[in-house]
Amino acid sequence: MTTLFNAFISYGRADSKAFAQNLQARLTEQGFNVWFDFNDIPLAVDFQNQIDDGIEKASHFLFIIAPHSVNSPYCLKEIELAIKLNKRIIPILHVMEISQETWQQRNPNGTESEWQTYKEKGLHESYQNMHPTIRKLNWVYFQEGINDFDASLADLVKLLRSHTDYVEKHTRFLVKALEWERNQKQHSWLLIGEERQQAEAWLKVRFKDEQPPCLPTDLHCEYITESIKNANNLMTQVIIAYSDADKATMEKIRRSLRRESITVWTNTTDIKTGEAFEEAIKRGIEQADNLVYLISPDAVNSTYCQQELDLAVSLHKRIIPVLVRETSVEQIPPVLQGLQYIDLTDNVQEDDYLLDESQLLRILHQDEAYYREHKILLTKALKWQEQYQNPSILLRGYNLRSAEAWLKVAKKRTQHPPIALQEEYITESQRQPPLESLDVFISYSRADSDLARKLNNALQMQGKTTWFDQESIASGSDFKQEIQLGIKACDNFLFILSPRSVNSPYCKDEVEYAASLNKRFVTVLHQPVNSAELHPELAKTQWIDFNQNQREFNANFNQLVRALETDREHVHLHSKWSHRALEWQQQDKSEDLLLRGNELAIAQDWLQETNKTKKKPSATELQNAFIQASLAAQEAHLRQEEIRRKRELKQARRIIVVSVTALIGFMGLAGFAVVQWWKSEERMAGQLDALIRFSQILVKSNLKFDALIEGIRAGALLKESNSENSESKKRISQTLQTLIYEDRFRERNRLTGHENLVWSVVFSPDGKTIASASEDGTVRLWNRDGELLHTLSGHEETVRSVVFSPDGNTIASASDDKTVRLWNREGELLHTLSGHEDWVISVVFSPDGNTIASASWDKTVRLWNRDGKLLHTLAGHQETVYSVVFSPDGKTIASASGD
């Protein structure tokens, strides 16, 4: 941890060494940590670097005034650095001038003429060569023999203890800003969380009735506003459009805005190396509240400035024109001619500029909430459009209600109304059906809201639905109730670990409620924490450390996505049955809310699999009770149905017996004539009629399979009779059509044996063999009767994809163990294709069967021959490659990615 100092002592040794040592000792007694060169410069190090480091890390710069210090080039360097860093400088007058006697003691061989020359140069006294900054400040008087040391010390201590918080934060944020600058201004060195919030509040502090003890440097302002920008996903309040000839004016305006905590986008600071220039500027305009346009002859003739202006107008951005050089009215773009502009061309003194600066700030603060919401909704709508109308980016809950309120106001505005895309985005958000469950609940301390917002946006871009309080809770809602509803609705409980979150009573309540529901915990380490302070539920889970990979967000985010993808179906069903069980419990265990049919079958399988394999999260007692109650209710219902079926079947058989008895009785009366009738069409029609009626009764009794058998029997009887009775044929045909087509009768075989999720299934080209790939790390081969032929074991992790070669003799499987494996139909391993650096998601054979393509989480597609030799690596995707396929002629490969 960086050590900071309360004060740095700068002095001249010839005059003030003993005094400086005494002062340092007395200040230390008062509890101050003072940097002093005799104590704080290690041996064998660069002296000047140590001095500079001490000044940077000290809140106060104490300059001991004496002839030697005033005239010392070393002390001059120290003063200039303190001024550059806007340090709080406290001059201490120790010696105003030295006598000839003192000079003679220091220069025993000195002559009178040398003394006179010394005096003419002002080297014997403190005022003549004093630095202007030191001269204009009030001094603390410590002159020996003139001032009382203890009284002066008391005045100095009082001064050091005034505005302590402000001055110490000046130093703390300066040290961090200098570290950021020395590390090429990388984002990983920016302020985050609570510290960023503190810095923003510090920068806004103003001293109304007194002079500030020190002022923020330009570096302070840049560092803090860049941290704010980073926290807001690089969105800004202002983008400045200007010509290169007006760069100096642009920088002056940018400094003014940063000093007021206003975030600014410019092409000199916000275009990443290798990024397309025009695309970057387009993004900057889209993600800014306002466009400040610097009018000059060069700007109005610039193609780039015109393009920026046109885009801002098309997006209904607020445009603030600033005239920086005289420009003819005819040259000014028509869209700006009707706008009032700020005129800097009449500035003579600095105060003139300050008046114009105030006007600019006043405009920016007018309706700033409206323009901020305009920007946020535009950015979201554009992402939604770019992501092919990804539904996970649509607005929900409080966010949607807030957008609806904004749109209502925005439509009435004559200036900067919503664009059509924003209206479409909000309308589509209103149309989306309510979701039964969401993917992720984000639990965090407010101090870590920067990362929470970033994770929320990134997860939505990945197609994940999230519950995030800043988007999901309206003001005035029962906060705790809304939180619990959110946790209930989500499959995963994502917790951001930091010292503030692990000690937050609110976060603790969320953790305990999620644990009571056996939610899956996914933890992200944001800042180092004391493991002894962790809630037991958080201590159980392996952290995803977002400080790894030099805090590069995307690299760490990929690990998070993997964790969320693992056992995704199991976790989703856990939430579903939890939600339904809680609803059943809250409604006094109403039978109407129990599971039935396919839902119950899925829930029963899920519960058996969960308990058998001890999957996490495990089933809760309430889920167990709910599913068991549903099974019991179904069994009771089936028993009642069986009783009813038997009763109706008995009735149906009675009808047939009556019909046949009547026929036999009739036959007995008629003798030989009846035998002839029995062979007639009327006899056949009666028997067919009885069978058809019996079949229809079975349908009504929901005994459709029995009905199908009776219908087929009637058809066979009609065929044997060689009858031409079209009416009978029609009735049999209608009955069979109803049973076979409308009721979708089909035979099923259930292939059981895998011990975990089955990710992929495929038929062999001849249709005789089925291959299935599972999370249990195996591929299994089955015949069409559901008989297990072979188990292909060898993969070390989940098998994601399986495919047959066109000739059906080879099977390829792709796995999370980063390999593709080739097998024959007897289940023997032929080759292992190694080379991918991450999960292999998809595998496919070329039409001729000679080439294999595999797609991976490592963002590549790789081509192999059937001997397992790597032919080519196809790189270029920015995200996971999920699928790959050959064209029918085998000459083209298509790949599908998360990018």
Residue, then its C-alpha position, 0 to 999 in steps of 0.5 A: m500500500t502506498t505511504l502518504f505524508n502529511a508534509f514535505i520539508s524543503y530547506g537550505r542546509a547551510d541556514s536551516k538544517a538544525f531548524a528543519q530537524n527540530l521542526q520535523a521532530r516537533l511535528t512528528e510529536q503532534g502526530f504528523n507523518v513528515w517527509f524529511d530527506f535525512n530520514d526518507i532517502p535510502l542509500a544508493v538510490d537516485f536522490q532527485n527521484q526520491i525528492d520528487d516522490g516525496i513531494e508527490k506523496a505529501s499533502h503540504f509543501l513546507f518551504i523554509i525561507a532562508p537565503h540558502s534555500v531561496n537561492s538554491p537550484y535544488c530547492l527551486k526544482e522542489i518549488e517548481l514541482a510543488i507548483k506544477l502539482n498544485k500542492r498546498i504550499i506553506p512558506i515558513l520564514h526562518v532567516m531573512e538575511i545572514s550577516q557578514e560574520t555568518w558569511q565569513q564563518r562559512n567562507p573563512n578565506g572570503t574577502e571583502s570584495e567577494w562579500q560585496t559581490y555576494k550581497e549585490k547578487g542578493l545571495h545574503e538575503s531571502y527576498q530579492n531572489m525569492h520565487p514569485t509564488i512564495r513571495k505572494l503567499n502568507w508566511v508562518y514566522f519562525q525567526e530565531g530570536i524574534n518569534d516564539f517557536d511554540a506559538s508559531l508551531a501552534d499556528l502551523v499545526k492549526l494550518l495543517r489541520s485545516h481542510t485536512d480531508y480536502v488536501e489529503k484527497h488532493t494528494r491521494f488522487l494525484v498519486k493515483a493519477l500519476e500512476w495511471e499516466r505512467n502506465q500509459k493511461q490504461h483503463s485498469w488504473l482508473l478509479i472504481g467503485e466507492e473511490r471513484q464516487q469520492a473523487e467525483a464528489w471531491l472535484k465538485v467541492r467549491f470554497k465560497d467564502e475563502q480561498p481553496p487550500c489547493l486546486p486540482t491539477d489538469l491531470h486530476c480532472e482528466y483522471i477523475t472524468e476518465s474514471i467516470k466515463n469508464a464507469n458509464n461504459l464510455m458514454t460522455q456528456v459532451i463530444i467536441a467537433y473541431s478542426d485541427a487549426d482550433k485544437a488549442t481552443m478545443e483543449k482549453i474548453r475540454r479542460s474547463l469542462r473536466r474541471e466541472s466533472i463533465t466527461v468529454w469525448t475527443n478524437t485525440t483521447d478516445i480513439k483506440t489504436g487500430e480502430a476505424f476513425e469514422e466508426a469511432i467518431k460515430r460511436g462518440i456522437e451516439q454515446a454523448d449527450n451534447l455536441v459542442y461545435l467549434i465554428s471557424p473557417d476551417a471547421v465549416n470547410s471540413t468534411y469531417c466536421q460536416q459529417e459529425l454535424d449531420l450525424a448529430v442532427s439525424l440523431h436529434k442531439r443537442i448542438i451547442p455552437v461556439l464561435v472560436r474565429e470570425t466566420s462569415v454567416e454564409q459559410i456557417p452550415p444552415v442547421l447552425q444559423g438559427l441557433q444562438y452561439i457562444d462567441l469567444t472571438d471578443n475575449v480580451q482578458e481571461d475574465d471574458y473567457l470565464l463568462d463564456e465558460s459559465q454560459l456554456l456550463r449553464i446550457l449543459h446543465q439545462d434539461e441535462a436529465y432529459y438529454r442523458e436519458h435520450k442518449i441512454l435509450l438511443t445507445k440501447a436501441l442501437k445495440w438492440q438493432e445491431q444485435y438483430q433485435n436481441p430480446s434480452i436488450l429490451l427494456r423491462g420493469y422500472n427501466l421500461r416504465s421510466a422510458e415510457a414516461w420519457l417518451k411521453v414528454a419527448k414526443k411533445r418537444t419541438q427540439h431534440p425529440p425522440i428518433a423513430l428507432q427509440e420509439e420502435y425500441i420502447t414499443e417493442s419492449q412493451r410488446q414482449p411477453p412476461l418472462e417466467s424466469l431470468d438468467v441472472f440476479i446481480s447482487y452488489s454493494r452500491a460502491d461497486s455499481d460501476l462493475a455491476r452496470k458493466l456486467n449487466n450490459a455485457l450479459q444482456m449483449q450475450g443474450k442473458t436476461t438479468w435482474f439489476d436493481q437500477e433497471s428493475i425497481a421503481s422508486g416508492s416500491d417495497f425494496k425488500q419485496e422486489i429484491q426477493l421477487g427478483i431472486k426467486a425469478c432468476d436461475n443464477f445468483l451473481f455476487i460481486l465480492s468486495p470489502r463493502s459487499v461482504n460487510s453489507p447487511y443488505c447484501k447479507d440478506e440477499v445471500e441468505y434468501a438466495a441460499s434458502l432457495n438453493k440458488r446457484f451462486v456465481t461469485v465475481l471477485h472485484q476487490p480483495v476481501n478478507s476470507a474470514e469475513l465471507h458469508p459461508e454460502l459465498a465461501k463455498t463457491q470458486w471465485i471468478d477473479f476479475n483482477q486477473n488478466q491485468r483486469e481486462f474485462n472481456a477476458n475475465f467476462n468469458q470465464l463468467v459466461r462459461a460458468l453460467e453456461t454450465d448445467r444451464e438446463h438444470v439450473h433453469l429447471h431448478s428456478k422453474w420448479s422453485h417458483r411453482a412450488l413457492e406459488w403452490q405453498q403461498q396458495d395453501k397448497s392448492e391442487d389447481l397449482l400442481l404439475r400435470g402431464n408432460e410438465l410433471a414427467i419433466a419435473q420427476d426426471w429432473l428430481q431423480e437426476t438431481n438426487k442421483t447425481k447430486k447436482k448443484p444446486s440441489a433440490t429444496e425440501l419444498q421442491n421435493a414436497f411439491i413434485q411428490a404431491s403432484l405425483a400423488a395427485q396424478e396417481a389418484h387421478l389415474r385410479q379414478e380414470e381407471i375406474r371410469r374407464k372400466r365402467e364405460l368399457k363394461q357399458a360398451r361391451r354390454i351394447i355389443v352383447v345385446s347386438v350379437t344376441a339379437l343377431i343370434g336370436f334372429m338367426g334361430l328363427a330364420g334357419f337356412a334363410v338367416v344363414q344366407w342373410w349372415k353372409s349378406e351385406e346387411r350382416m356385414a354392415g351390422q357387424l362393422d357398425a358395432l365395431i365402429r361404434f365400439s371404437q368411437i366409445l373407446v375414443k370418448s373414454n380416452l382409450k385411444f390405443d384400444a380404439l385404434i386396434e378396433g378400428i384396424r380390425a374393422g378395416a380388415l373385416l371390410k377388406e375380407s368381405n370384398s364389400e363395395n359398401s361405400e358408406s362403411k368404408k367412409r365411416i371406417s376411414q374417418t375413424l382411422q383418420t381421427l385416431i392416426y392423424e388428429d391424435r398423432f399416434r406414433e411409436r417411441n423408444r426411450l434411449t436411457g443410459h447417459e448420466n447427465l445432459v445429452w447435448s447432441v444426437v445424430f442418425s448414421p447415413d443409413g439410418k440404422t444407428i443413433a449416436s448421442a453426445s453427453e455431459d457425462g463425457t461419453v458418446r453412445l451408439w444405439n440401434r433403432d430399437g433403443e438397444l445400446l451398442h457401444t459406449l465411446s469413452g475417452h473424453e475428459e469433459t462434456v461432449r458437445s457435438v457428434v457427427f457421422s462421416p458421409d460414408g457412415n464408417t467414422i464418428a467425430s465428437a467435439s468436447d470441452d476437453k479441447t479435443v475432437r476424437l475420431w471413432n469407428r462404428e465399433g467404438e474404437l478410438l482412431h485419432t485425437l485431434s488436439g490444437h484448440e485452446d478452449w472448448v470445442i462446440s461443433v464438428v462437421f465432415s465435408p461432403d466428401g468426408n476427407t476434411i473435418a471442421s471444428a468450431s471452438w470457444d477459442k474464437t477459431v475454426r480448425l480444419w483437419n484431415r481424417d488422419g488427425k493432421l491440422l490443415h488450417t486455422l481460420a481466425g478472425h472472429q472476436e468471440t466464441v465460434y458456436s457452429v460451422v458447416f460446409s457448403p454442399d460442394g465442400k468448397t465453402i465453410a460458414s461459421a457462426s460466432g458470438d461476435 
